[in-house]
Each structure stands twice: as C-alpha cells, then as structure tokens.
Amino acid sequence: MVLHSNDVDRRFTVRLDPETARILKELTKRAGGSRTRAIKEALRAKQREGTL
C-alpha cells in the first residue's frame, strides 16, 4: 500500500509493508472510514502508552 498526502503544505508518500497496510485498513474501518482520524488516534494511543 502507498499513502499519499493531498495537503499542499505537507506532501509526502509512504510505502507500507502488507502487515502495516492491513492494520491501517482495520483502524480506518473503526474510525468510520477516515484514514487521517485513524492515524491520529493510533498516534495518540502510542503517546499515552509511552511507546512513541
């Protein structure tokens, strides 16, 4: 899976291995289809755990 940012100020492309892509798809489903919200929620959870 390849992620692309459409934000003009913060453009990037990220290649994800199949396992990470599968996890991101599951998180996106849980976040109501918003990939951005899924990523933000995952990062917040990592920060709370102290593993980020």
N, C-alpha and C positions, 0 to 999 in steps of 0.2 A: 504494500500500500504506500502511496505517496501523498503527503499532505501539502497543500498549497495555501498560502495566506493571500487573501484578496485585499488586505489593508494596504493602502498606498504607502503609508509611512513605515510599515513593518512587514516587508515582503520576505518570505522565506519558503523553502521547500525542504521537506524532511522525508527520508525513506525509512519505513518501519519494517522490522522483520515480521514474519507471519504471526508469531505469538503475540507480539505487541499490537498488531493490527486487529487481531481477534479480541483482545482485551478492550481496545479503544471502541470497537464496534459495540461491544456489550455495554460499556459505560455510556456511549452515545444513546443507546436504546433506553437505558434507565433515566437519562437526562431529558427525555422527551424529544429526542432527535437533534438536539443542539450539540454539535461536536465541541464548540467553544465552551459551553457550560460544562460539558463532561470533563474537559481537560482542566478547567479552573477548579471544579470540585475535587478532582483527583489530586491536584497540586495542593489544595487546602488541606486535604486529609493527610497527605505526606508531611506537610508542615506541622500539623497537630501531633503526628506520631514522632516528629523529630527526625525523620529519615530523609529529609530533602536538603 
